[in-house]
């Protein structure tokens, strides 16, 4: 899974949001409570303007850790749009 994560991050760097979300989703199918991967995928969804999917990921993070500052900020930024 480490290689899939690295590839997903690489896809983000080259702005291939579809490739990134596919790789992050593949990881989350195996272990759905990885907040760092949820956060990366939420960011990729935001960049591809898939707002509801980003919101879903931020909410999943908050279900695991209600005090996650990054997820709270991410939701706030989307709601300001």
C-alpha positions, 0 to 999 in steps of 0.5 A: 500500500505504501507504493500506492500512497506514494503514487497517489501523492505523485498524482497530486503533484502533477495535478492528476486528481482522478489518478490520485483519488483512485489510488487513495480510494484503493487504500481506503478500501483496505483500511477505511479509518486512515485519516491521513489518506482521507485528508489527501483524498478530500484535497484531491476532490476539492481540487477537482471541484467535487465538493460533496465528496470532499465534504464526505471525507472531511466528515469521515475524518471528524467521525474518527476524530471530532477535533481534527483541525484540518478537517474542520478547516477544510469544511469551513473553506468549502462552506465559504464557497 
